[in-house]
């Protein structure tokens, strides 16, 4: 059922009303609420997992792991709140001798919640990037109400997860309206245009994400829009690595590009291998996994259309594939091209094919690696499979300019939720390359800094008072305390 205009207005009004009291809670109090929500979701696993299995075609083991990741995220943000460093509190005491030529005033700067956040749920992670997923967790942790636009791929799961989450939040003391669902494309677009929404977050396709980004940017008062859109995640294999462990690299690549039926945003969609190394022959002879149903009909049709277009391209041939590559479910496919052909048509051949397929690129000389790397647009990840004695300094530098996460002798599928994680990258990987949607730094997207100048202590936020009643880490006169 689509959210009506009247229902949307009521939801947005409640979110706006909840913003101040939710932001006013001390960080440790919000941490308690998030941890209570995590406990409630864990307790509801026996209800949620069967619904997710039915709606998404994903295995029980995969879904159990994903739910665990989801509740782990909520608890980890609770730790972030209790630490308090995310507020980036800074105090500069007045200094009449400040060397810039004029006295320095008393300035105190801290991060504040940005306001109600609109989150667009993803299809490929029905827990971790959906109702109670990373965007919701980080926005709530930052002190913002969340309005969640349901993904059509798992509506029943979304409703039940939301019921559990909403009840847990309110039972733990969160104000009414701090979390709500909306349904339907029109409702999502209308909410994004509404002035009560102060930021947006999205995980999905390039066309869909770009359309929403344009809405957010074209508002009378534009707002931040944190979209994760698409990525090819190329892998570059040096001659030394191919000679030393070509077979194991091929095995790892097959496991990575077919993981989750190729429906991970970090799936390696291209692998660049040296000619004459035997890697092409190894990949041709390798046993590909059996066909697995894709998440929904839209992904199935998009995958088969893109795969057919790539397979029929004049610069591409089929290297290996299962018996029914365009069927439902589709068998995995490996395509083949050369470095010269990729350099001649990068935009066409580097198209993301979301599903169990990948492109193998054969190069003649290691000097081609850097030019090939430069053809790729913004990426979530880029990987080098190399040996310690090979000089790939320039290649790594080029990839660091293109991707948010650069890997050495590992595989990009599997994004750990941790403190140093970076899940983002230049467009079209994301719309905001300076941010991440995974890891504790994700909270920074939904905060904005405010500086207070010359205020008496009792009028300052607690985080900036001299007594430091919250015991926060702070930068005082340029020194960390």
VOPAGU-2260 file (C-alpha; in pm, 1 decimal, decimal comma):
REM VOPAGU-2260
SITE   aa  ch    i         X         Y         Z
SITE  UNK   A    0       0,0       0,0       0,0
SITE  UNK   A    1     137,0     339,1    -102,4
SITE  UNK   A    2     163,7     611,5     159,9
SITE  UNK   A    3     -97,0     878,4      91,7
SITE  UNK   A    4     -27,4    1250,0      85,5
SITE  UNK   A    5    -212,0    1292,4     416,5
SITE  UNK   A    6     -21,7    1005,5     579,9
SITE  UNK   A    7     310,7    1142,3     455,5
SITE  UNK   A    8     237,4    1485,4     597,6
SITE  UNK   A    9     154,2    1333,2     936,0
SITE  UNK   A   10     472,7    1120,9     935,7
SITE  UNK   A   11     693,0    1417,3     844,1
SITE  UNK   A   12     526,3    1636,4    1106,3
SITE  UNK   A   13     591,3    1374,3    1373,0
SITE  UNK   A   14     953,6    1338,4    1261,2
SITE  UNK   A   15    1002,8    1714,7    1279,0
SITE  UNK   A   16     846,9    1723,0    1627,0
SITE  UNK   A   17    1069,7    1438,0    1743,8
SITE  UNK   A   18    1391,0    1603,3    1623,0
SITE  UNK   A   19    1452,1    1833,6    1919,1
SITE  UNK   A   20    1378,0    1587,8    2203,7
SITE  UNK   A   21    1576,5    1307,0    2034,5
SITE  UNK   A   22    1873,3    1538,9    1977,6
SITE  UNK   A   23    1848,7    1663,3    2335,8
SITE  UNK   A   24    1917,0    1320,0    2484,0
SITE  UNK   A   25    2269,7    1274,4    2608,2
SITE  UNK   A   26    2480,2    1049,6    2384,1
SITE  UNK   A   27    2484,2     770,7    2643,5
SITE  UNK   A   28    2105,2     779,9    2660,9
SITE  UNK   A   29    2077,1     737,5    2286,0
SITE  UNK   A   30    2327,7     453,4    2312,3
SITE  UNK   A   31    2094,7     277,3    2556,5
SITE  UNK   A   32    1807,4     313,4    2310,3
SITE  UNK   A   33    2006,5     172,9    2018,8
SITE  UNK   A   34    2124,5    -122,9    2224,2
SITE  UNK   A   35    1768,1    -195,9    2332,0
SITE  UNK   A   36    1665,6    -193,2    1965,6
SITE  UNK   A   37    1946,7    -435,3    1880,1
SITE  UNK   A   38    1831,9    -672,8    2153,5
SITE  UNK   A   39    1473,8    -659,7    2025,6
SITE  UNK   A   40    1578,4    -737,8    1668,2
SITE  UNK   A   41    1789,8   -1030,6    1784,5
SITE  UNK   A   42    1496,1   -1161,0    1985,0
SITE  UNK   A   43    1270,0   -1139,7    1678,4
SITE  UNK   A   44    1505,6   -1338,3    1452,8
SITE  UNK   A   45    1275,6   -1642,2    1440,0
SITE  UNK   A   46     998,1   -1419,6    1304,4
SITE  UNK   A   47    1209,4   -1211,0    1065,9
SITE  UNK   A   48    1435,9   -1470,2     901,2
SITE  UNK   A   49    1155,5   -1685,6     749,3
SITE  UNK   A   50     991,3   -1377,4     598,0
SITE  UNK   A   51    1324,3   -1267,7     452,7
SITE  UNK   A   52    1387,6   -1613,8     306,6
SITE  UNK   A   53    1051,8   -1609,5     132,7
SITE  UNK   A   54    1079,1   -1257,8      -8,0
SITE  UNK   A   55    1446,4   -1241,6    -112,6
SITE  UNK   A   56    1550,1   -1596,3    -214,7
SITE  UNK   A   57    1851,8   -1561,0      16,1
SITE  UNK   A   58    1963,5   -1851,7     230,6
SITE  UNK   A   59    1891,3   -1877,6     599,3
SITE  UNK   A   60    2262,8   -1878,2     681,9
SITE  UNK   A   61    2324,0   -1561,2     482,8
SITE  UNK   A   62    2025,0   -1388,1     644,1
SITE  UNK   A   63    2121,9   -1491,6     996,6
SITE  UNK   A   64    2468,1   -1345,6     940,2
SITE  UNK   A   65    2321,5   -1027,3     799,3
SITE  UNK   A   66    2085,0    -979,0    1092,2
SITE  UNK   A   67    2379,9   -1026,2    1326,5
SITE  UNK   A   68    2568,4    -759,5    1132,8
SITE  UNK   A   69    2266,9    -528,3    1160,9
SITE  UNK   A   70    2242,3    -552,0    1537,0
SITE  UNK   A   71    2621,2    -531,3    1568,2
SITE  UNK   A   72    2607,1    -196,2    1385,8
SITE  UNK   A   73    2351,9     -61,1    1631,8
SITE  UNK   A   74    2563,4    -167,3    1928,8
SITE  UNK   A   75    2883,1     -32,7    1774,0
SITE  UNK   A   76    2722,2     307,5    1729,4
SITE  UNK   A   77    2626,1     285,7    2094,9
SITE  UNK   A   78    2996,9     257,8    2175,4
SITE  UNK   A   79    3066,9     555,5    1950,8
SITE  UNK   A   80    2809,3     761,6    2138,1
SITE  UNK   A   81    2952,5     673,5    2476,4
SITE  UNK   A   82    3303,2     765,2    2362,8
SITE  UNK   A   83    3182,0    1106,4    2242,8
SITE  UNK   A   84    3469,7    1173,0    2003,7
SITE  UNK   A   85    3226,9    1183,4    1712,1
SITE  UNK   A   86    3113,6    1527,3    1832,0
SITE  UNK   A   87    3460,0    1667,6    1751,2
SITE  UNK   A   88    3428,3    1920,2    2034,9
SITE  UNK   A   89    3683,4    2203,3    2007,6
SITE  UNK   A   90    3745,9    2489,7    2247,1
SITE  UNK   A   91    3960,2    2795,0    2173,4
SITE  UNK   A   92    3983,5    3021,8    2476,8
SITE  UNK   A   93    4006,0    3393,1    2419,1
SITE  UNK   A   94    4364,2    3499,3    2348,3
SITE  UNK   A   95    4448,9    3872,7    2323,0
SITE  UNK   A   96    4797,1    3785,0    2194,4
SITE  UNK   A   97    4682,1    3559,3    1909,3
SITE  UNK   A   98    4955,7    3598,9    1643,7
SITE  UNK   A   99    4731,6    3661,8    1342,0
SITE  UNK   A  100    4731,3    4032,7    1434,1
SITE  UNK   A  101    4397,9    4048,6    1611,7
SITE  UNK   A  102    4277,7    3901,6    1941,3
SITE  UNK   A  103    4121,5    3556,7    1924,0
SITE  UNK   A  104    3767,6    3542,5    2063,9
SITE  UNK   A  105    3638,8    3257,1    2275,3
SITE  UNK   A  106    3521,1    3004,0    2016,6
SITE  UNK   A  107    3370,2    2662,4    2082,4
SITE  UNK   A  108    3270,8    2422,5    1806,0
SITE  UNK   A  109    3074,2    2098,2    1819,6
SITE  UNK   A  110    2873,4    1876,0    1585,6
SITE  UNK   A  111    2495,0    1881,0    1608,4
SITE  UNK   A  112    2226,8    1658,8    1451,3
SITE  UNK   A  113    2126,8    1772,6    1103,6
SITE  UNK   A  114    1754,0    1697,5    1135,3
SITE  UNK   A  115    1512,6    1435,2    1000,1
SITE  UNK   A  116    1679,6    1196,4     753,4
SITE  UNK   A  117    1509,0    1015,5     465,6
SITE  UNK   A  118    1659,5     670,1     406,1
SITE  UNK   A  119    1590,3     468,3      90,0
SITE  UNK   A  120    1625,4      98,2     171,3
SITE  UNK   A  121    1832,0    -132,4     -50,9
SITE  UNK   A  122    1718,2    -459,2    -209,0
SITE  UNK   A  123    2034,9    -667,6    -184,7
SITE  UNK   A  124    2077,5    -647,3     193,6
SITE  UNK   A  125    1726,6    -677,4     341,9
SITE  UNK   A  126    1858,0    -628,1     695,6
SITE  UNK   A  127    2196,9    -453,6     689,1
SITE  UNK   A  128    2105,8    -185,1     431,8
SITE  UNK   A  129    1733,6    -172,3     490,3
SITE  UNK   A  130    1491,5     -78,6     767,0
SITE  UNK   A  131    1730,8    -106,1    1062,4
SITE  UNK   A  132    2047,8     -99,5     853,7
SITE  UNK   A  133    2355,6     117,6     850,9
SITE  UNK   A  134    2195,8     441,4     728,7
SITE  UNK   A  135    1918,5     416,6     987,2
SITE  UNK   A  136    2162,5     326,9    1264,2
SITE  UNK   A  137    2405,0     608,8    1189,0
SITE  UNK   A  138    2130,9     870,0    1145,6
SITE  UNK   A  139    1959,1     770,6    1471,3
SITE  UNK   A  140    2293,6     762,7    1652,8
SITE  UNK   A  141    2367,7    1115,1    1533,1
SITE  UNK   A  142    2044,2    1229,2    1696,1
SITE  UNK   A  143    1812,3    1247,8    1395,9
SITE  UNK   A  144    1465,8    1101,3    1334,4
SITE  UNK   A  145    1452,9     862,4    1037,7
SITE  UNK   A  146    1185,5     825,4     771,4
SITE  UNK   A  147    1248,8     499,4     584,9
SITE  UNK   A  148    1126,2     445,2     229,1
SITE  UNK   A  149    1050,1      72,9     197,3
SITE  UNK   A  150    1207,6    -125,0     -86,5
SITE  UNK   A  151     949,6    -307,0    -295,4
SITE  UNK   A  152    1164,1    -622,1    -296,3
SITE  UNK   A  153    1082,0    -715,8      63,5
SITE  UNK   A  154     771,9    -526,9     183,7
SITE  UNK   A  155     648,8    -775,6     444,3
SITE  UNK   A  156     992,6    -803,8     602,3
SITE  UNK   A  157    1018,8    -424,6     608,6
SITE  UNK   A  158     685,1    -391,2     787,7
SITE  UNK   A  159     768,1    -650,9    1051,3
SITE  UNK   A  160    1122,3    -520,1    1108,9
SITE  UNK   A  161     982,4    -168,8    1146,7
SITE  UNK   A  162     726,1    -287,1    1400,7
SITE  UNK   A  163    1000,8    -441,7    1612,9
SITE  UNK   A  164    1231,5    -141,0    1577,0
SITE  UNK   A  165     965,9     120,6    1644,7
SITE  UNK   A  166     833,1     -58,8    1951,9
SITE  UNK   A  167    1185,0    -102,2    2090,0
SITE  UNK   A  168    1276,9     261,7    2034,5
SITE  UNK   A  169     965,8     392,4    2206,0
SITE  UNK   A  170     993,0     141,3    2492,3
SITE  UNK   A  171    1348,3     261,2    2555,7
SITE  UNK   A  172    1244,0     625,9    2573,1
SITE  UNK   A  173    1273,9     759,3    2218,4
SITE  UNK   A  174    1010,9    1018,3    2129,5
SITE  UNK   A  175     713,6     923,5    1912,7
SITE  UNK   A  176     788,7     986,5    1547,3
SITE  UNK   A  177    1161,9     917,6    1571,0
SITE  UNK   A  178    1120,3     635,5    1318,3
SITE  UNK   A  179     857,1     569,2    1051,1
SITE  UNK   A  180     805,9     388,2     721,0
SITE  UNK   A  181     673,0     523,5     395,6
SITE  UNK   A  182     583,2     322,8      84,8
SITE  UNK   A  183     585,0     398,6    -286,1
SITE  UNK   A  184     805,9     582,7    -533,3
SITE  UNK   A  185     588,1     893,5    -535,0
SITE  UNK   A  186     589,3     917,3    -156,1
SITE  UNK   A  187     967,6     882,3    -152,1
SITE  UNK   A  188    1013,7    1163,2    -403,8
SITE  UNK   A  189     763,7    1385,2    -223,6
SITE  UNK   A  190     937,2    1331,0     109,0
SITE  UNK   A  191    1274,3    1417,4     -41,1
SITE  UNK   A  192    1131,2    1748,8    -165,0
SITE  UNK   A  193     974,2    1833,8     170,6
SITE  UNK   A  194    1155,5    2102,1     375,7
SITE  UNK   A  195    1114,8    1896,8     692,5
SITE  UNK   A  196    1363,7    1643,3     555,1
SITE  UNK   A  197    1720,2    1764,1     610,4
SITE  UNK   A  198    1927,8    1486,1     444,7
SITE  UNK   A  199    1882,1    1177,5     228,7
SITE  UNK   A  200    2060,2     840,6     206,5
SITE  UNK   A  201    2029,4     580,8     -69,7
SITE  UNK   A  202    2177,7     249,5    -183,3
SITE  UNK   A  203    2081,6     127,0    -528,8
SITE  UNK   A  204    2120,2     184,9    -901,2
SITE  UNK   A  205    2291,4     472,6   -1079,2
SITE  UNK   A  206    1974,5     592,2   -1259,8
SITE  UNK   A  207    1759,2     577,6    -947,3
SITE  UNK   A  208    2019,6     736,1    -722,8
SITE  UNK   A  209    2100,0    1011,8    -969,6
SITE  UNK   A  210    1731,9    1100,1   -1005,3
SITE  UNK   A  211    1698,0    1134,0    -628,9
SITE  UNK   A  212    2025,2    1327,5    -601,6
SITE  UNK   A  213    1894,7    1574,5    -859,2
SITE  UNK   A  214    1575,3    1620,9    -656,5
SITE  UNK   A  215    1774,4    1688,0    -339,5
SITE  UNK   A  216    2000,7    1936,0    -518,5
SITE  UNK   A  217    1718,2    2119,6    -697,1
SITE  UNK   A  218    1512,2    2194,8    -386,1
SITE  UNK   A  219    1475,1    2563,5    -299,0
SITE  UNK   A  220    1694,5    2473,9      -2,7
SITE  UNK   A  221    1923,3    2191,1    -126,6
SITE  UNK   A  222    2011,7    1918,4     120,0
SITE  UNK   A  223    2293,6    1661,6     142,2
SITE  UNK   A  224    2217,0    1337,0     -42,7
SITE  UNK   A  225    2438,3    1040,4      32,8
SITE  UNK   A  226    2383,0     798,3    -251,8
SITE  UNK   A  227    2573,8     475,9    -313,5
SITE  UNK   A  228    2501,5     407,0    -679,5
SITE  UNK   A  229    2721,9     163,2    -869,6
SITE  UNK   A  230    3070,0      17,2    -894,9
SITE  UNK   A  231    3271,4    -220,7   -1114,2
SITE  UNK   A  232    3544,2    -286,5    -852,3
SITE  UNK   A  233    3831,0    -382,2   -1087,2
SITE  UNK   A  234    4107,6    -626,3    -994,3
SITE  UNK   A  235    4460,1    -592,0   -1138,7
SITE  UNK   A  236    4684,6    -898,0   -1140,7
SITE  UNK   A  237    5057,0    -835,7   -1188,2
SITE  UNK   A  238    5274,2   -1079,4   -1388,8
SITE  UNK   A  239    5456,7   -1185,9   -1072,5
SITE  UNK   A  240    5133,6   -1263,3    -888,7
SITE  UNK   A  241    4997,5   -1458,6   -1184,0
SITE  UNK   A  242    5318,6   -1665,3   -1200,5
SITE  UNK   A  243    5332,7   -1728,1    -826,2
SITE  UNK   A  244    4967,3   -1808,4    -754,7
SITE  UNK   A  245    4755,7   -1770,1   -1067,7
SITE  UNK   A  246    4533,7   -2066,9    -988,2
SITE  UNK   A  247    4451,0   -1948,9    -637,1
SITE  UNK   A  248    4379,9   -1596,7    -764,1
SITE  UNK   A  249    4142,1   -1739,4   -1024,0
SITE  UNK   A  250    3969,1   -1946,4    -757,3
SITE  UNK   A  251    3934,9   -1647,4    -526,8
SITE  UNK   A  252    3800,8   -1431,3    -807,2
SITE  UNK   A  253    3531,3   -1683,3    -899,5
SITE  UNK   A  254    3426,7   -1708,7    -537,0
SITE  UNK   A  255    3412,5   -1331,6    -504,7
SITE  UNK   A  256    3224,1   -1239,1    -822,2
SITE  UNK   A  257    2962,7   -1512,6    -766,6
SITE  UNK   A  258    2920,7   -1450,3    -392,5
SITE  UNK   A  259    2556,3   -1376,3    -325,1
SITE  UNK   A  260    2487,2   -1446,1    -694,4
SITE  UNK   A  261    2696,2   -1140,4    -781,7
SITE  UNK   A  262    2452,4    -905,8    -607,0
SITE  UNK   A  263    2702,8    -726,8    -384,7
SITE  UNK   A  264    2789,1    -364,9    -461,6
SITE  UNK   A  265    3154,5    -464,2    -408,8
SITE  UNK   A  266    3146,1    -754,6    -654,6
SITE  UNK   A  267    3465,6    -751,5    -867,2
SITE  UNK   A  268    3321,3    -699,9   -1213,9
SITE  UNK   A  269    3651,9    -689,9   -1402,2
SITE  UNK   A  270    3980,3    -874,7   -1359,5
SITE  UNK   A  271    4289,2    -770,7   -1557,1
SITE  UNK   A  272    4535,1   -1059,4   -1613,9
SITE  UNK   A  273    4863,7   -1097,9   -1804,2
SITE  UNK   A  274    4860,8   -1275,6   -2141,7
SITE  UNK   A  275    5054,8   -1601,0   -2150,4
SITE  UNK   A  276    5022,3   -1651,4   -1775,2
SITE  UNK   A  277    4773,6   -1935,9   -1804,5
SITE  UNK   A  278    4512,0   -1746,4   -1602,1
SITE  UNK   A  279    4268,1   -1718,4   -1893,2
SITE  UNK   A  280    4293,3   -2092,4   -1948,6
SITE  UNK   A  281    4247,6   -2157,5   -1577,0
SITE  UNK   A  282    3936,6   -1941,5   -1567,4
SITE  UNK   A  283    3799,9   -2105,1   -1881,8
SITE  UNK   A  284    3836,1   -2451,1   -1730,8
SITE  UNK   A  285    3717,8   -2361,9   -1381,9
SITE  UNK   A  286    3393,3   -2498,9   -1242,7
SITE  UNK   A  287    3145,6   -2215,9   -1197,8
SITE  UNK   A  288    2885,4   -2234,3    -919,7
SITE  UNK   A  289    2531,7   -2345,7    -986,0
SITE  UNK   A  290    2263,6   -2093,8   -1074,4
SITE  UNK   A  291    2101,9   -1914,5    -780,5
SITE  UNK   A  292    1777,0   -1712,0    -792,8
SITE  UNK   A  293    1828,9   -1337,2    -793,7
SITE  UNK   A  294    1658,9   -1112,0    -542,9
SITE  UNK   A  295    1362,6   -1004,4    -751,9
SITE  UNK   A  296    1223,1    -977,9   -1104,3
SITE  UNK   A  297    1362,3    -627,2   -1160,5
SITE  UNK   A  298    1718,3    -736,7   -1083,8
SITE  UNK   A  299    1673,0   -1049,5   -1295,4
SITE  UNK   A  300    1557,4    -853,2   -1600,3
SITE  UNK   A  301    1824,6    -587,1   -1557,3
SITE  UNK   A  302    2096,1    -849,0   -1529,0
SITE  UNK   A  303    1992,2   -1046,8   -1836,0
SITE  UNK   A  304    1957,9    -731,8   -2046,8
SITE  UNK   A  305    2302,4    -599,4   -1952,4
SITE  UNK   A  306    2468,0    -939,4   -1988,8
SITE  UNK   A  307    2316,0    -989,3   -2332,3
SITE  UNK   A  308    2437,6    -647,6   -2446,8
SITE  UNK   A  309    2790,5    -715,5   -2320,8
SITE  UNK   A  310    2798,6   -1068,6   -2465,4
SITE  UNK   A  311    2700,6    -939,8   -2807,7
SITE  UNK   A  312    2955,1    -655,3   -2808,4
SITE  UNK   A  313    3200,6    -684,4   -3098,4
SITE  UNK   A  314    3500,5    -650,3   -2862,2
SITE  UNK   A  315    3383,4    -923,2   -2620,9
SITE  UNK   A  316    3364,3   -1302,7   -2634,5
SITE  UNK   A  317    3229,7   -1557,3   -2388,8
SITE  UNK   A  318    3508,3   -1720,4   -2189,9
SITE  UNK   A  319    3300,2   -1953,4   -1973,5
SITE  UNK   A  320    2943,3   -1983,5   -1856,8
SITE  UNK   A  321    2694,6   -2225,0   -1709,0
SITE  UNK   A  322    2419,1   -2393,0   -1908,0
SITE  UNK   A  323    2153,5   -2119,9   -1879,2
SITE  UNK   A  324    2314,7   -1773,4   -1846,1
SITE  UNK   A  325    1995,8   -1582,3   -1934,0
SITE  UNK   A  326    1752,6   -1808,8   -1751,0
SITE  UNK   A  327    1581,7   -1750,9   -1419,8
SITE  UNK   A  328    1790,9   -1830,1   -1220,1
SITE  UNK   A  329    2091,0   -1734,4   -1436,1
SITE  UNK   A  330    2409,6   -1939,7   -1455,7
SITE  UNK   A  331    2735,1   -1747,0   -1392,2
SITE  UNK   A  332    2919,8   -1604,5   -1693,7
SITE  UNK   A  333    3277,7   -1495,8   -1760,4
SITE  UNK   A  334    3338,3   -1268,9   -2058,6
SITE  UNK   A  335    3674,2   -1199,5   -2224,6
SITE  UNK   A  336    3834,7    -900,2   -2393,7
SITE  UNK   A  337    4181,7    -752,8   -2443,5
SITE  UNK   A  338    4351,3    -448,6   -2297,3
SITE  UNK   A  339    4348,8    -280,2   -2638,2
SITE  UNK   A  340    3973,6    -334,3   -2672,6
SITE  UNK   A  341    3901,9    -207,8   -2321,9
SITE  UNK   A  342    4110,2     102,3   -2386,4
SITE  UNK   A  343    3912,4     157,8   -2707,3
SITE  UNK   A  344    3568,1     124,8   -2547,3
SITE  UNK   A  345    3596,2     164,9   -2169,5
SITE  UNK   A  346    3254,7     318,9   -2108,5
SITE  UNK   A  347    3075,5      30,4   -2279,6
SITE  UNK   A  348    3282,6    -255,1   -2143,1
SITE  UNK   A  349    3306,0    -127,7   -1784,3
SITE  UNK   A  350    2928,1    -112,3   -1743,1
SITE  UNK   A  351    2819,4    -261,6   -1412,8
SITE  UNK   A  352    2637,1    -591,4   -1461,5
SITE  UNK   A  353    2465,4    -655,1   -1129,5
SITE  UNK   A  354    2455,2   -1031,8   -1098,0
SITE  UNK   A  355    2677,3   -1338,6   -1153,7
SITE  UNK   A  356    2899,0   -1217,1   -1437,6
SITE  UNK   A  357    3243,7   -1060,1   -1479,4
SITE  UNK   A  358    3481,0    -947,5   -1752,3
SITE  UNK   A  359    3833,5   -1085,8   -1790,6
SITE  UNK   A  360    4078,6    -845,8   -1957,7
SITE  UNK   A  361    4403,6    -986,4   -2099,7
SITE  UNK   A  362    4700,0    -747,0   -2123,4
SITE  UNK   A  363    5031,7    -790,2   -2306,6
SITE  UNK   A  364    5262,9    -571,1   -2101,1
SITE  UNK   A  365    5263,3    -456,9   -1738,8
SITE  UNK   A  366    5300,8     -99,8   -1865,0
SITE  UNK   A  367    4935,6    -121,6   -1971,6
SITE  UNK   A  368    4813,5    -155,3   -1613,1
SITE  UNK   A  369    4822,9     215,2   -1528,4
SITE  UNK   A  370    4650,8     327,9   -1852,8
SITE  UNK   A  371    4385,0      63,6   -1794,0
SITE  UNK   A  372    4334,8     178,7   -1435,4
SITE  UNK   A  373    4285,0     535,4   -1553,8
SITE  UNK   A  374    3987,6     435,6   -1769,2
SITE  UNK   A  375    3769,5     348,9   -1471,7
SITE  UNK   A  376    3523,0     596,0   -1325,8
SITE  UNK   A  377    3473,9     632,4    -950,7
SITE  UNK   A  378    3468,7     301,8    -767,1
SITE  UNK   A  379    3386,9     168,7    -423,6
SITE  UNK   A  380    3691,3     -59,8    -439,1
SITE  UNK   A  381    3993,0    -147,3    -652,0
SITE  UNK   A  382    4221,1    -443,4    -592,0
SITE  UNK   A  383    4584,2    -524,5    -670,0
SITE  UNK   A  384    4696,2    -886,5    -669,9
SITE  UNK   A  385    5075,1    -848,7    -657,7
SITE  UNK   A  386    5400,5    -971,2    -507,8
SITE  UNK   A  387    5626,1    -787,4    -264,9
SITE  UNK   A  388    5902,4    -740,1    -521,5
SITE  UNK   A  389    5681,3    -573,9    -785,6
SITE  UNK   A  390    5667,8    -194,3    -803,7
SITE  UNK   A  391    5302,7     -96,0    -833,1
SITE  UNK   A  392    5340,1     243,1    -667,6
SITE  UNK   A  393    5194,9     437,1    -960,0
SITE  UNK   A  394    4912,4     187,1   -1008,3
SITE  UNK   A  395    4813,1     208,8    -642,0
SITE  UNK   A  396    4823,5     588,4    -655,9
SITE  UNK   A  397    4594,5     593,4    -959,9
SITE  UNK   A  398    4353,5     352,7    -792,6
SITE  UNK   A  399    4352,1     555,6    -470,1
SITE  UNK   A  400    4238,2     849,9    -680,6
SITE  UNK   A  401    3954,2     642,4    -821,3
SITE  UNK   A  402    3832,8     418,9    -539,1
SITE  UNK   A  403    3730,0     459,4    -177,9
SITE  UNK   A  404    3898,0     135,4     -68,6
SITE  UNK   A  405    4211,4     -14,2    -227,1
SITE  UNK   A  406    4295,9    -377,5    -148,4
SITE  UNK   A  407    4621,3    -573,4    -165,1
SITE  UNK   A  408    4591,9    -947,8    -224,6
SITE  UNK   A  409    4241,9    -968,0     -80,5
SITE  UNK   A  410    3889,3    -959,9    -225,9
SITE  UNK   A  411    3645,9    -669,5    -199,2
SITE  UNK   A  412    3330,1    -865,7    -117,4
SITE  UNK   A  413    3268,8    -858,0     253,5
SITE  UNK   A  414    3267,2    -504,6     397,1
SITE  UNK   A  415    3365,2    -511,2     762,9
SITE  UNK   A  416    3178,0    -276,8     996,4
SITE  UNK   A  417    3462,7    -112,8    1183,9
SITE  UNK   A  418    3626,5     218,0    1270,4
SITE  UNK   A  419    3852,3     260,9     964,7
SITE  UNK   A  420    3611,9     132,2     700,6
SITE  UNK   A  421    3550,3     343,1     390,2
SITE  UNK   A  422    3252,0     245,0     179,7
SITE  UNK   A  423    3227,1     523,4     -72,6
SITE  UNK   A  424    3412,2     671,9    -363,0
SITE  UNK   A  425    3400,9     925,7    -644,5
SITE  UNK   A  426    3091,5     942,4    -863,8
SITE  UNK   A  427    2924,6     722,0    -983,8
SITE  UNK   A  428    3021,2     500,5    -690,5
SITE  UNK   A  429    2861,5     760,4    -463,9
SITE  UNK   A  430    2729,5    1114,3    -471,8
SITE  UNK   A  431    2945,5    1219,5    -175,2
SITE  UNK   A  432    3301,7    1084,9    -201,6
SITE  UNK   A  433    3412,0    1241,9     125,6
SITE  UNK   A  434    3184,7    1015,5     328,7
SITE  UNK   A  435    3125,2     647,8     405,0
SITE  UNK   A  436    2802,8     450,9     447,8
SITE  UNK   A  437    2967,8     167,6     644,4
SITE  UNK   A  438    3167,0     194,2     966,9
SITE  UNK   A  439    3157,6     435,3    1256,2
SITE  UNK   A  440    3255,9     737,0    1041,8
SITE  UNK   A  441    2912,6     706,6     876,1
SITE  UNK   A  442    2770,0     908,1    1165,1
SITE  UNK   A  443    2947,5    1218,4    1034,0
SITE  UNK   A  444    2709,6    1239,6     736,3
SITE  UNK   A  445    2419,8    1334,3     959,9
SITE  UNK   A  446    2587,9    1598,5    1174,2
SITE  UNK   A  447    2674,2    1962,2    1111,7
SITE  UNK   A  448    2922,2    2174,8    1307,4
SITE  UNK   A  449    2815,9    2485,7    1497,5
SITE  UNK   A  450    3057,4    2733,2    1657,4
SITE  UNK   A  451    2954,5    2932,1    1966,8
SITE  UNK   A  452    3139,3    3260,7    2017,2
SITE  UNK   A  453    3160,3    3451,6    2344,6
SITE  UNK   A  454    2882,5    3265,1    2528,6
SITE  UNK   A  455    2864,5    3233,2    2907,2
SITE  UNK   A  456    2927,9    2879,2    3022,3
SITE  UNK   A  457    2572,2    2799,9    3133,5
SITE  UNK   A  458    2432,9    2876,4    2786,1
SITE  UNK   A  459    2672,4    2643,8    2606,2
SITE  UNK   A  460    2595,8    2282,7    2513,4
SITE  UNK   A  461    2722,3    2046,3    2781,8
SITE  UNK   A  462    2991,8    1920,0    2546,5
SITE  UNK   A  463    3151,6    2267,8    2536,9
SITE  UNK   A  464    3132,4    2373,8    2900,3
SITE  UNK   A  465    3449,2    2420,0    3100,7
SITE  UNK   A  466    3344,0    2155,0    3352,1
SITE  UNK   A  467    3302,1    1896,7    3070,9
SITE  UNK   A  468    3012,9    1721,3    3250,6
SITE  UNK   A  469    2995,5    1448,8    2983,3
SITE  UNK   A  470    3365,3    1367,6    3014,4
SITE  UNK   A  471    3417,0    1397,3    2639,2
SITE  UNK   A  472    3749,4    1398,4    2456,2
SITE  UNK   A  473    3803,9    1754,1    2330,9
SITE  UNK   A  474    4054,1    1969,9    2147,3
SITE  UNK   A  475    4132,5    2258,2    2382,4
SITE  UNK   A  476    4353,0    2539,6    2253,0
SITE  UNK   A  477    4488,9    2305,2    1990,5
SITE  UNK   A  478    4570,3    2020,1    2231,0
SITE  UNK   A  479    4377,1    1696,7    2264,7
SITE  UNK   A  480    4239,8    1642,9    2616,3
